[in-house]
Amino acid sequence: MNFRASFCDPFKPDVIEIGTIEKEKILETFEKMPWDELLKKMETAKENEIFYSPSLEVENKDNKNGIVVSAVDGEEWYIFFKRPKMVKKLFGLIEKMDENYTTEITGQTEKDAKDCLIALINNDLNFLEAKIK
């Protein structure tokens, strides 16, 4: 499996493209991110200095499934799950492929974020579909 990653630094308007990443390095990259430092700096920053919450995106380039984990504060995380999915439109009359179908879950912990990253690494899409509806 081929993965790519990017990082959103709250104080930089452009996404930082990490690029191709080995699956063995994904959790290590997550754990090395300065989450607490960035969140602390956000507390005293002006609103117009902040572009995003600190976020790490990891995508499986082979099947286009991806996870974004975003730190909200020292406790809460948001997790976004992006994947190609057939969706029904017009009261279910039309079915169409949405290449970037995304769902999210809020109120998560750092452990939940890691569990979702591990599920992505292991291609456990059933876990992700069940958790992030």
TORPA-4810 file (N, C-alpha, C, O; in nm, 3 decimals):
<nodes>
NODE_1_0.083_-0.118_0.000_0.000_0.000_0.000_0.087_0.124_0.000_0.192_0.130_0.065_M
NODE_2_0.043_0.222_-0.073_0.112_0.350_-0.081_0.032_0.456_-0.007_-0.088_0.470_-0.028_N
NODE_3_0.099_0.528_0.079_0.033_0.633_0.157_0.099_0.767_0.130_0.217_0.775_0.096_F
NODE_4_0.021_0.873_0.146_0.074_1.008_0.144_0.015_1.080_0.265_-0.091_1.045_0.315_R
NODE_5_0.087_1.183_0.309_0.041_1.256_0.427_0.062_1.406_0.406_0.146_1.449_0.328_A
NODE_6_-0.018_1.483_0.479_-0.002_1.628_0.482_-0.039_1.675_0.622_-0.104_1.604_0.698_S
NODE_7_0.004_1.797_0.654_-0.020_1.852_0.787_-0.070_1.996_0.773_-0.019_2.073_0.692_F
NODE_8_-0.169_2.030_0.853_-0.218_2.167_0.858_-0.163_2.231_0.985_-0.202_2.196_1.096_C
NODE_9_-0.073_2.327_0.966_-0.021_2.407_1.077_-0.118_2.523_1.093_-0.144_2.594_0.996_D
NODE_10_-0.172_2.543_1.214_-0.273_2.648_1.233_-0.227_2.787_1.190_-0.310_2.873_1.160_P
NODE_11_-0.096_2.811_1.187_-0.045_2.944_1.161_0.008_2.962_1.019_0.067_3.066_0.987_F
NODE_12_-0.012_2.862_0.934_0.032_2.871_0.794_-0.088_2.848_0.704_-0.160_2.750_0.720_K
NODE_13_-0.111_2.939_0.608_-0.231_2.926_0.525_-0.228_2.807_0.430_-0.334_2.757_0.390_P
NODE_14_-0.109_2.760_0.394_-0.100_2.649_0.299_-0.076_2.517_0.372_-0.002_2.512_0.470_D
NODE_15_-0.138_2.413_0.322_-0.119_2.279_0.376_0.026_2.238_0.350_0.080_2.263_0.242_V
NODE_16_0.087_2.175_0.448_0.225_2.127_0.435_0.220_1.984_0.385_0.176_1.893_0.456_I
NODE_17_0.265_1.964_0.263_0.262_1.831_0.202_0.383_1.752_0.253_0.497_1.787_0.223_E
NODE_18_0.357_1.646_0.328_0.464_1.558_0.376_0.505_1.466_0.262_0.623_1.431_0.248_I
NODE_19_0.408_1.427_0.181_0.436_1.342_0.065_0.421_1.194_0.098_0.352_1.158_0.193_G
NODE_20_0.485_1.112_0.019_0.477_0.967_0.038_0.533_0.931_0.175_0.638_0.981_0.217_T
NODE_21_0.461_0.844_0.243_0.502_0.803_0.378_0.486_0.652_0.390_0.385_0.596_0.346_I
NODE_22_0.584_0.587_0.449_0.575_0.443_0.473_0.472_0.417_0.582_0.460_0.495_0.677_E
NODE_23_0.398_0.310_0.568_0.293_0.284_0.667_0.349_0.268_0.807_0.280_0.297_0.905_K
NODE_24_0.474_0.221_0.818_0.537_0.205_0.950_0.568_0.340_1.015_0.591_0.346_1.136_E
NODE_25_0.570_0.446_0.938_0.605_0.580_0.989_0.483_0.665_1.024_0.498_0.774_1.080_K
NODE_26_0.364_0.619_0.991_0.244_0.702_1.008_0.219_0.732_1.156_0.202_0.849_1.192_I
NODE_27_0.215_0.631_1.241_0.190_0.655_1.384_0.302_0.736_1.447_0.278_0.823_1.531_L
NODE_28_0.425_0.707_1.406_0.539_0.782_1.457_0.526_0.931_1.420_0.555_1.019_1.501_E
NODE_29_0.484_0.958_1.298_0.464_1.097_1.253_0.354_1.163_1.337_0.370_1.277_1.381_T
NODE_30_0.244_1.091_1.359_0.135_1.143_1.443_0.187_1.179_1.582_0.159_1.287_1.634_F
NODE_31_0.263_1.088_1.642_0.310_1.108_1.779_0.415_1.218_1.790_0.431_1.277_1.897_E
NODE_32_0.487_1.246_1.683_0.590_1.349_1.686_0.537_1.489_1.658_0.608_1.588_1.678_K
NODE_33_0.412_1.499_1.613_0.355_1.630_1.584_0.342_1.710_1.715_0.305_1.654_1.818_M
NODE_34_0.372_1.840_1.711_0.366_1.922_1.833_0.223_1.968_1.865_0.196_2.088_1.874_P
NODE_35_0.132_1.873_1.881_-0.010_1.904_1.902_-0.030_2.003_2.018_-0.090_2.109_2.001_W
NODE_36_0.022_1.967_2.136_0.000_2.050_2.255_0.061_2.189_2.239_0.001_2.288_2.279_D
NODE_37_0.179_2.194_2.182_0.247_2.322_2.160_0.165_2.414_2.068_0.149_2.533_2.096_E
NODE_38_0.112_2.357_1.960_0.032_2.436_1.866_-0.099_2.482_1.929_-0.141_2.596_1.910_L
NODE_39_-0.164_2.393_2.005_-0.289_2.430_2.070_-0.267_2.540_2.173_-0.348_2.632_2.186_L
NODE_40_-0.157_2.531_2.246_-0.125_2.632_2.347_-0.100_2.768_2.281_-0.146_2.871_2.330_K
NODE_41_-0.028_2.766_2.171_0.001_2.890_2.097_-0.129_2.951_2.042_-0.141_3.074_2.036_K
NODE_42_-0.225_2.868_2.003_-0.352_2.915_1.950_-0.433_2.990_2.056_-0.510_3.081_2.023_M
NODE_43_-0.416_2.953_2.182_-0.492_3.016_2.290_-0.467_3.167_2.299_-0.557_3.243_2.334_E
NODE_44_-0.346_3.209_2.267_-0.312_3.351_2.279_-0.303_3.423_2.145_-0.278_3.543_2.140_T
NODE_45_-0.324_3.351_2.036_-0.316_3.411_1.903_-0.443_3.488_1.870_-0.550_3.461_1.925_A
NODE_46_-0.429_3.583_1.781_-0.546_3.656_1.730_-0.620_3.566_1.632_-0.560_3.481_1.566_K
NODE_47_-0.750_3.585_1.624_-0.832_3.500_1.538_-0.784_3.500_1.393_-0.787_3.396_1.327_E
NODE_48_-0.739_3.616_1.343_-0.697_3.624_1.203_-0.559_3.562_1.178_-0.513_3.557_1.064_N
NODE_49_-0.492_3.516_1.285_-0.363_3.448_1.271_-0.378_3.297_1.258_-0.282_3.226_1.227_E
NODE_50_-0.500_3.247_1.282_-0.526_3.103_1.283_-0.603_3.063_1.158_-0.708_3.119_1.128_I
NODE_51_-0.549_2.967_1.086_-0.612_2.921_0.962_-0.689_2.790_0.980_-0.791_2.770_0.914_F
NODE_52_-0.641_2.702_1.067_-0.705_2.571_1.091_-0.675_2.525_1.232_-0.596_2.586_1.304_Y
NODE_53_-0.739_2.415_1.271_-0.692_2.339_1.386_-0.576_2.255_1.336_-0.573_2.219_1.218_S
NODE_54_-0.480_2.222_1.422_-0.372_2.135_1.375_-0.430_2.000_1.332_-0.504_1.937_1.406_P
NODE_55_-0.394_1.958_1.211_-0.453_1.837_1.154_-0.351_1.759_1.073_-0.265_1.817_1.006_S
NODE_56_-0.363_1.628_1.080_-0.280_1.538_1.000_-0.373_1.460_0.909_-0.469_1.398_0.954_L
NODE_57_-0.342_1.462_0.780_-0.418_1.384_0.683_-0.330_1.272_0.632_-0.213_1.294_0.598_E
NODE_58_-0.386_1.152_0.626_-0.316_1.037_0.569_-0.412_0.972_0.470_-0.528_0.946_0.501_V
NODE_59_-0.360_0.946_0.350_-0.443_0.884_0.247_-0.374_0.761_0.190_-0.254_0.763_0.162_E
NODE_60_-0.452_0.655_0.173_-0.406_0.536_0.102_-0.421_0.569_-0.047_-0.533_0.578_-0.099_N
NODE_61_-0.309_0.587_-0.115_-0.313_0.628_-0.256_-0.370_0.520_-0.346_-0.417_0.550_-0.456_K
NODE_62_-0.367_0.395_-0.303_-0.416_0.285_-0.386_-0.569_0.284_-0.396_-0.623_0.263_-0.504_D
NODE_63_-0.638_0.306_-0.283_-0.784_0.298_-0.286_-0.853_0.430_-0.253_-0.976_0.436_-0.245_N
NODE_64_-0.775_0.536_-0.235_-0.826_0.672_-0.211_-0.903_0.688_-0.080_-0.981_0.783_-0.066_K
NODE_65_-0.882_0.598_0.016_-0.941_0.613_0.148_-0.845_0.698_0.231_-0.724_0.680_0.224_N
NODE_66_-0.900_0.792_0.310_-0.814_0.877_0.388_-0.877_0.916_0.521_-0.998_0.912_0.538_G
NODE_67_-0.790_0.953_0.613_-0.831_0.997_0.746_-0.766_1.132_0.772_-0.650_1.154_0.738_I
NODE_68_-0.843_1.223_0.832_-0.787_1.347_0.885_-0.817_1.346_1.034_-0.932_1.332_1.074_V
NODE_69_-0.712_1.362_1.115_-0.730_1.375_1.260_-0.694_1.519_1.294_-0.590_1.570_1.254_V
NODE_70_-0.783_1.582_1.370_-0.767_1.723_1.399_-0.783_1.747_1.549_-0.884_1.710_1.609_S
NODE_71_-0.680_1.808_1.608_-0.684_1.838_1.752_-0.764_1.965_1.774_-0.736_2.069_1.713_A
NODE_72_-0.863_1.958_1.862_-0.948_2.074_1.891_-0.897_2.148_2.013_-0.886_2.270_2.013_V
NODE_73_-0.866_2.072_2.116_-0.808_2.128_2.238_-0.722_2.015_2.298_-0.693_1.919_2.227_D
NODE_74_-0.683_2.024_2.419_-0.598_1.920_2.477_-0.668_1.786_2.496_-0.603_1.686_2.523_G
NODE_75_-0.801_1.785_2.482_-0.879_1.664_2.509_-0.952_1.610_2.386_-0.953_1.489_2.362_E
NODE_76_-1.012_1.699_2.309_-1.104_1.656_2.203_-1.037_1.655_2.065_-0.956_1.741_2.032_E
NODE_77_-1.075_1.554_1.986_-1.028_1.538_1.849_-1.148_1.522_1.757_-1.250_1.465_1.795_W
NODE_78_-1.136_1.573_1.636_-1.231_1.546_1.528_-1.161_1.450_1.432_-1.041_1.460_1.409_Y
NODE_79_-1.238_1.357_1.377_-1.183_1.261_1.281_-1.272_1.263_1.157_-1.394_1.249_1.168_I
NODE_80_-1.211_1.279_1.041_-1.280_1.281_0.913_-1.236_1.158_0.834_-1.118_1.123_0.831_F
NODE_81_-1.332_1.093_0.769_-1.305_0.974_0.689_-1.350_1.003_0.547_-1.469_1.024_0.522_F
NODE_82_-1.256_1.003_0.453_-1.283_1.031_0.312_-1.262_0.903_0.233_-1.162_0.833_0.250_K
NODE_83_-1.359_0.874_0.146_-1.347_0.755_0.062_-1.441_0.767_-0.056_-1.539_0.841_-0.052_R
NODE_84_-1.411_0.692_-0.164_-1.505_0.684_-0.275_-1.627_0.602_-0.229_-1.611_0.496_-0.168_P
NODE_85_-1.747_0.651_-0.260_-1.866_0.577_-0.215_-1.983_0.607_-0.310_-2.000_0.720_-0.355_K
NODE_86_-2.061_0.505_-0.337_-2.184_0.525_-0.415_-2.287_0.590_-0.323_-2.316_0.540_-0.215_M
NODE_87_-2.341_0.703_-0.368_-2.442_0.774_-0.289_-2.567_0.792_-0.373_-2.562_0.805_-0.496_V
NODE_88_-2.680_0.793_-0.304_-2.808_0.811_-0.372_-2.845_0.958_-0.370_-2.828_1.028_-0.270_K
NODE_89_-2.897_1.004_-0.484_-2.941_1.142_-0.499_-3.085_1.142_-0.546_-3.138_1.038_-0.586_K
NODE_90_-3.149_1.257_-0.542_-3.287_1.274_-0.588_-3.378_1.166_-0.530_-3.438_1.087_-0.603_L
NODE_91_-3.388_1.166_-0.398_-3.477_1.073_-0.327_-3.446_0.927_-0.357_-3.535_0.843_-0.357_F
NODE_92_-3.319_0.898_-0.382_-3.277_0.760_-0.406_-3.295_0.712_-0.549_-3.271_0.595_-0.578_G
NODE_93_-3.338_0.802_-0.638_-3.363_0.761_-0.777_-3.234_0.747_-0.859_-3.228_0.671_-0.955_L
NODE_94_-3.133_0.822_-0.819_-3.007_0.820_-0.893_-2.894_0.780_-0.798_-2.887_0.828_-0.685_I
NODE_95_-2.808_0.691_-0.844_-2.692_0.652_-0.766_-2.569_0.702_-0.840_-2.555_0.683_-0.961_E
NODE_96_-2.479_0.766_-0.767_-2.362_0.827_-0.830_-2.240_0.804_-0.741_-2.251_0.803_-0.619_K
NODE_97_-2.124_0.787_-0.804_-2.000_0.770_-0.728_-1.952_0.908_-0.681_-1.932_0.999_-0.762_M
NODE_98_-1.934_0.920_-0.551_-1.874_1.041_-0.493_-1.731_1.002_-0.454_-1.711_0.927_-0.359_D
NODE_99_-1.633_1.052_-0.528_-1.493_1.015_-0.507_-1.438_1.065_-0.373_-1.341_1.009_-0.322_E
NODE_100_-1.498_1.168_-0.318_-1.449_1.227_-0.193_-1.558_1.231_-0.086_-1.571_1.330_-0.014_N
NODE_101_-1.635_1.125_-0.075_-1.740_1.117_0.026_-1.675_1.124_0.164_-1.587_1.044_0.196_Y
NODE_102_-1.719_1.219_0.245_-1.655_1.241_0.374_-1.759_1.244_0.485_-1.864_1.307_0.474_T
NODE_103_-1.726_1.174_0.593_-1.806_1.181_0.715_-1.711_1.218_0.828_-1.589_1.203_0.817_T
NODE_104_-1.769_1.267_0.937_-1.685_1.309_1.048_-1.747_1.266_1.180_-1.867_1.241_1.189_E
NODE_105_-1.662_1.259_1.280_-1.706_1.230_1.415_-1.631_1.326_1.508_-1.511_1.345_1.494_I
NODE_106_-1.704_1.384_1.603_-1.644_1.477_1.698_-1.641_1.413_1.836_-1.690_1.301_1.854_T
NODE_107_-1.584_1.483_1.931_-1.582_1.432_2.069_-1.494_1.310_2.088_-1.521_1.228_2.175_G
NODE_108_-1.390_1.298_2.008_-1.303_1.182_2.015_-1.179_1.210_2.100_-1.149_1.325_2.131_Q
NODE_109_-1.108_1.104_2.136_-0.986_1.116_2.216_-0.865_1.093_2.126_-0.879_1.054_2.010_T
NODE_110_-0.747_1.116_2.180_-0.624_1.088_2.107_-0.617_0.939_2.073_-0.570_0.902_1.965_E
NODE_111_-0.663_0.853_2.164_-0.663_0.709_2.138_-0.755_0.677_2.020_-0.720_0.594_1.936_K
NODE_112_-0.872_0.741_2.013_-0.962_0.719_1.899_-0.893_0.758_1.768_-0.905_0.688_1.668_D
NODE_113_-0.820_0.871_1.770_-0.749_0.916_1.650_-0.647_0.811_1.607_-0.636_0.778_1.489_A
NODE_114_-0.571_0.760_1.704_-0.471_0.656_1.673_-0.539_0.529_1.621_-0.491_0.468_1.525_K
NODE_115_-0.649_0.490_1.684_-0.721_0.369_1.640_-0.766_0.382_1.495_-0.759_0.285_1.419_D
NODE_116_-0.812_0.500_1.457_-0.857_0.521_1.319_-0.739_0.521_1.222_-0.750_0.469_1.111_C
NODE_117_-0.628_0.578_1.263_-0.508_0.573_1.178_-0.461_0.428_1.160_-0.423_0.388_1.050_L
NODE_118_-0.464_0.351_1.267_-0.425_0.209_1.260_-0.521_0.134_1.166_-0.477_0.050_1.088_I
NODE_119_-0.650_0.163_1.176_-0.747_0.098_1.088_-0.718_0.133_0.942_-0.728_0.047_0.855_A
NODE_120_-0.683_0.258_0.914_-0.649_0.298_0.777_-0.524_0.223_0.730_-0.520_0.172_0.618_L
NODE_121_-0.422_0.218_0.815_-0.297_0.148_0.781_-0.326_0.002_0.747_-0.268_-0.054_0.654_I
NODE_122_-0.415_-0.060_0.825_-0.448_-0.202_0.807_-0.560_-0.225_0.706_-0.603_-0.339_0.685_N
NODE_123_-0.607_-0.117_0.643_-0.716_-0.123_0.545_-0.842_-0.184_0.605_-0.916_-0.255_0.537_N
NODE_124_-0.867_-0.155_0.734_-0.986_-0.203_0.805_-1.099_-0.102_0.782_-1.135_-0.025_0.872_D
NODE_125_-1.154_-0.104_0.661_-1.256_-0.007_0.623_-1.387_-0.031_0.696_-1.464_0.062_0.716_L
NODE_126_-1.414_-0.156_0.735_-1.537_-0.184_0.811_-1.534_-0.111_0.946_-1.636_-0.057_0.989_N
NODE_127_-1.419_-0.110_1.012_-1.405_-0.038_1.139_-1.431_0.110_1.117_-1.507_0.172_1.192_F
NODE_128_-1.369_0.167_1.013_-1.385_0.311_0.987_-1.529_0.345_0.950_-1.582_0.446_0.997_L
NODE_129_-1.592_0.264_0.867_-1.732_0.288_0.829_-1.824_0.283_0.950_-1.917_0.363_0.961_E
NODE_130_-1.799_0.189_1.041_-1.884_0.174_1.160_-1.862_0.289_1.258_-1.957_0.337_1.320_A
NODE_131_-1.738_0.334_1.272_-1.706_0.438_1.371_-1.743_0.577_1.321_-1.795_0.658_1.398_K
NODE_132_-1.716_0.605_1.196_-1.731_0.741_1.143_-1.842_0.739_1.037_-1.816_0.739_0.917_I
NODE_133_-1.966_0.737_1.084_-2.082_0.726_0.995_-2.119_0.858_0.934_-2.214_0.866_0.857_K
</nodes>
